[in-house]
Amino acid sequence: MSKKLFAVGIALLFVIGFNGCGDEVDPEEQYQADQLIQGLGATAIMTNVDAYSSYSNDGPGLATPPLGWSGPLVYDMPEGTDTLYYEFFWKLPLDSMGTIIDTLIWLAMPEPDVWGGDTMPWTGLDTWIIGQTRPLIYFHTVFSIVDTISVNGTLKWNWEDTFYEYAFDVTQDPTDYTADIDITTSANIGLSAQFRINADGSGSETDNFARWNNVTFARFLFFVRGSQEYDGYYTLLSEGWNVRHYFKLTVREEA
């Protein structure tokens, strides 16, 4: 069956973080809101339940870590957890002279630990890409398959005192889905966003918004899917919430 998925994508995590609204006037707020809409249109694997089917089936899979991987070993992670992970190391030159200032570590632990001999299908994954000598620079991704139609997790990009964190909880039946998305950033960025998409594609301004330093500067309204020419509109604080900026979301068809 063909499905239109306009799920909130990973792009949301990044597009809100690179430009702050601060004391800027309408053009900057509008730019931020437009960037969020672009993120909404980027259907990402993390919000597509079907994309996890290969992890949760009973088909063939890797019974041991791939070539070059070893473990599991106990790691003291920067978010305060001592956890077993399988590991893979590589060094990347940072300039044309081949200078290397750190070693990147890729850590992964499937849930359950199928690499440790558990034959049950995967239901989740905890993975990091982190510096060996600069452990406060990392990507951390976790997802869990709650049931056959639900998946949730988080993605965090951290650079010392700066971070972007994206949390999602998506439920998808054969034709529709609901999505809860929460985006937070460090205090030096001050941006956040929340999206609550109903099974029919709708979402109210009360539940869909963007904030800068806890001040709401953009509100989003989503129409019932297919009910109107546009998918919704947003309004801006700097315009007194009086101007509707209509948008269409980019969609991806899946068989």
N, C-alpha and C positions, 0 to 999 in steps of 0.2 A: 504494500500500500504506500502511495506517495504521501509524504508528510512535509508540511512547512514548519521548519523550526527557526524561530527568530529568538533563540535563547540568548541570554546575556553571556558574553564570552569573556575569556581571559583578558582580552584587549581592554576591558573596562578597568582592570587593575592599573594599567599603565597610562591610559589616556588622561585620567584625571590628575596624575601625579606630576607631570612635567610642566604644567603652567598653572600658577595660582591665580585666584581672582582678587584677593586682597581688597584694596580700595579702588580697584579699577571700575570703570563705568560699563555701561551696557555692552559695547563690542567685546570686551573680554569675557563677561559672563556668558554672552551668546556663544562665543568660541568654546568655552568650557562645556556648555550644554550640548553643542553640536558634536563635540568630541565624545561625549557620553553616548550620544545616539549612534555614532560610528561604532563604538564598542558594542552597543546593543545589537547591531546588525552583524557583528562578526561571530557567527555560530562557532563556539569552541568545543573541543572534545570534552572538556570537564563538565559541560552542562548538557551533554548529549548522552542519555542513559544507554542508548543502543551501542554506543562506541565501547562500552565496557563488556559487551556480551562475550568477547573472546577470553576475558579474564575469568568469567564465571561459569563457563561451560565445562563439560567433562571430556573435552577433546585432548589431544596430545599436547604436551608442554615440556618445558625444561625441568628436568628432575634435579639438576645440579646447577650451580652458578655458571654462566658462560665463560669462555676462555678469557683468562686475564683477571677474573674475579676470584676473591678468596674470602674466607670467613666462615661463620660470623664471628665478629669481635665486638667487645664492649666499647662504645664511644660515649664520651662526655660531651653532650651537645650544648650549644650556646643558649638554647631555650630551656635549659635546666633539666634535661632528661638523660639518664644513663641507659642506653638501649643497644641491643644487639643489631649490627648491620653487616651485610656483605659489602666489600669494598673494591674499588677499582681506582688506580692512580694514573695520572698523566701530567706531564709538564708541557706547558705551552710557551713558546718564545713570544715575548711582548714587543719586539721591535725587529728591524731588519738585521741587526747584529746578533740576534738569537739570545738576547738577554732574558733570563728566567728569574723572576723574583719570588715565585711561589709554586707550589704543586697543588693542583686541583684534585679533590677526592670526590668520587661519585659513590654515594652510599645508598643501599636499597635493602628493604626488608619486605617481602610479600606477606600477605595475611590470608591464610595461615602460611607457615614457613615451608612451602613446597620444596625449596632447595635443601631443606634439612631432612627431607624424607616424608613429609606429610603429603599424602596423595589426594587430599581434598582439592577442589578447584579454588582458584584465587578469589578472594572477596574484597581485596584491598591492597594498597601499597603505600609505603612510607619511604620517601626518597629525598636525598639531599645532593646538591653540588656545592662544595664548600672548600675554602682555602685551607691548606695545612698550617701555614704560619700566620694567616690572617682569617681566623675562623669567624669573625664578625661580618664577613662578606659571603653571602650564601643565597641559594634558592632552596626552599623547603616546600615540598608538595606531599599532601596526604589525601587519599580518597578511600572511601568505603562503600561497597555495594550493600545497601541496607536490605533490599529484596530485589525481585526481578524487574521492578519498575522504578526503583529509587536509588539515588547515589548522592553522597555528600562529601565535602572535603574542604581543604584550604590550600591556598598558594601564597607563599610569602617570599618577597624579595627584600633582602636586608643588606644595607651597606653601612656598617658601623652604627651610627645613631639615626640613620634614615631607613624607613621601611615602608613598603606597600603590602597590605594583606587583603586577600580576597577570599571570602567564605561563601560557599554555595550549598544549596539543598534542593535537588530537583527530583520531581516525580513525573514520570511520563507513562501514559497508557497508550494503546495503539494509535490514537489520533491526536491527543492533546497532552499538555504537560503543565505543571505549575513550577515556578522557580522563585526561590528566595535567595537574594544576593545581598551581601553586606561587604562594603569596602571601607577599610580604615587605613590611615597613614600616620606616620610619626608626627610629633608636635611641630617640628620645623617645616612640615608641609601643610598640615592643618586641614586637609581635604578628606571628605568622606561621602559615601553615597549609599542609598538603600533602594532596592527594587523588589517589588512583590507582584509577580505576574500570575494571574489566575488561569485556570484551565481553558477558558474561552478567549484568552489573549488580553483581557482587560486588566487595568490597574488604575487606581485612583491617585490623585495628587497627594493625598494624605500619606500614602504608602510608598510613593516613588519620588525621591528628591535627592539633591546634592547640597552639601554644606561646606563652608569654609570657616574654620575656627568656631564651629557650632552655630553659625548663622546660615540659615537656609537661603541660598541664592537662586536655586532653580527647582521647579516642580514639574513633574512629568505626568501626563495622563495618557493611558493606552486605551484605544477602542476595542470592542469585541472584534476578534479576528474576522476580517472580511466584511465587516458591516459598513465600512466607509472607504472612500478613496485613499485616505491617509491612515496610518497606523496609530496616530496620536499627535499630541502637541506638547510643548513645554512653555512655561511662563517664567519670567525673571523678576527678581526683587527690584532691580534697578529700574524696571519699567512699571513698578507698582502692581505687578501680576496682571496687567491689563492687556498685554499683547500676546496672542497665541502664535507660536512658531510651529507650524505643522511639519511633520516628517513622515517619511516612509523608511521602513527598515529593510535592509538587505536580507534576503532569505536564501536558504539553500535547500534544494529539493533532494530528498533521499528516497530511494526505492525500498 
